[in-house]
Amino acid sequence: MLRFAPIAVALAACLACEPGRSASVPNLPDDSAGRIVARAIEASGGWKRWFELEDVAFVTTFTIYDPFGDVASESIGLQKAPLHGSPRVRFESLGLAEAVTLGFDGKSPWMMRGGAPVRDPGPLAFARFNMVSSVFWFALPFSLAEMPVTLADLGAQSVKGHSWQRVKVTLAAGAPEAPGDWFVIYFDEQTGLIDHLLAHITASFLRHDLWVGRWLDFQDCTGIRKERRRQFYPADDEGNVIGELVVDQLVEDVRFNNHFAAEIFDKPLPLRGENQT
């Protein structure tokens, strides 16, 4: 255990110097929107616990459905990522005869299949979106106190006895990569947790840009309460679902503080055109 002490001290010192990172309190505006998010952070495990976490690994099952409700594609793999700063992600497939490893190094995506580099950019746009989005969703609501965002309280809403506090999140220029540029998050008035959100998704390969995401089956992950399932549906401007389920994502076997080496997220040497010898 003693050999990790210098690493922990260095990490704490580094995080304390980052904008928006303080061990004591989250960096949120002193208004109603900030208080709603602060309550969500507390309900999700608290800022102190989140501050202690360096990285995460989890098994994700990502299923896409066609308009008839049939499974169009499914991918299962182990996703690894740091939890603070600009997104860097690594995805390792599970259950495939030929192993696939995907990554995002903070600038561009990369892909290896069966140990060989894949240079076709076709599948990489979606892979990049999927990996970065998954980390973005996972870090909510904590990341709202770390990223350059604008928060606005849209007031409470009640439907059939269920009430939410609504906060609009607008990402500022220079914010870490995200699946969209604004979101309206509906926090459950009773629990303080995220119930669902309306997202303006900016991916070029999507024909529709407004989506409702539902956060379901919350579980305790060593002190952090996280949704086990997310489901996404097409939506209209008012946040009403206007179609069938399109994406179903499971997040399981969550493990924090794996102390990943930074280089596992880097583009492999064959894809950088470098000689491995």
C-alpha angles and dihedrals in degrees: 000000000000093000091066094054096087090049092052092048092049092047093051091049092049095049092047089060095052117102109258093016119115128149093218108050137359117257100249134142117265095241139088094281091052091049092051091052091044089055090049091052091051091048090050095055106291136270095269092059092046091050090057093058120095104177143343140225124191141160111247130193111197116191126183121197128205123228090271093057095253122132109263097180140348132194129186124189151131114270122200128187145152111250101218134053127012113354120265117172141180124192122191117191123234127206098016123128088222111042117233123200121190129185147174115208096193094272110041140006125248137191137201123189120191089346093304124112119253112213099174104113092202100093095032099076092062092039091054092048093047096048097045092043092052092056092044092054092044093054094055130143094013096057091061085077093051106041128072098258139143116230123202127183108228093184133245125310129195128194123177093339096314115114132195138183108226124213124181114216118200117186116226126223108278095031116141115271114288136174092249145006101244139019137184108214119202110209116198107248093217102044102023090226126126109271099177142324142214110228131193099213117200101192110137094218094061120093092203126049106191118076138171114218119196120205110212144174101020115209136185112251105188093304100333120097109217135171113253093202137035124188126190129204132176112260143191129235091276093055095255119145109246102177147026127288111292105173131028117183126186121198114197142161094028114194126181135201098025091156094227116196109247093233095066087076094050122103107266118254096252090058092049091055091243128140112247094210 
